[in-house]
Amino acid sequence: MLKCVVISNINSFMINCNNCGHNSHCGTPLMRDEEDGYTGEAYQIEVCKHCRCDNCKVNIEDETKYDL
């Protein structure tokens, strides 16, 4: 008896940032909404400043590094 196994690659069409691992966010910083556990107040945090995915046209050497 021959079994047929179908393997799908659902991530083949998704592009991820090589810095943070989230979906690509080319040209914009990635922000995420969080909630203060004590007061319940909502706020945003910056997860990643620069996207580095396969679709990005920015040369890594041209970026501003260590802008503290």
Secondary structure, DSSP 8 states (H G I E B T S, - for coil): ---------GGGG--B-TTT-SB--TTS-EEEEEE-TTT--EEEEEEESS--STT----GGGS-----
